[in-house]
Amino acid sequence: MLEKQVFWLDISYQQCLNIGVKNKYSIDEFEFENQGTLIDVVNNAHKQNLFQNIDQLRLMKDMRNTIAHEYIEDQLVNVFADVLEYSNILLGIMDNTKQYMKKL
């Protein structure tokens, strides 16, 4: 989490350094970018080709909710294979994200 925050702070800092200190700023120079809701973030990541199948990501979110609220061990056995499959997909998405961030 700290690395993520440092990354975005540094990007903002570098942009501000390029603008410089002025008595007046244009709207573009002073505009704040809203990251939006989680849905917006996911949609933007999809547009950046960080993952291919948005429905698959929604299934992963639903599975996470099922696991988080499932207290009976026997029921968790039923989703173990899916967890393995989706974990591998999620690791791929994370790797794509890291590669995308390196390009920035």
Secondary structure, 3 states (H helix, E strand, C coil): CHHHHHHHHHHHHHHHHHHCCCCCCCHHHHCCCCCCCHHHHHHHHHHCCCCCCHHHHHHHHHHHHHHHHCCCHHHHHCCHHHHHHHHHHHHHHHHHHHHHHHHC
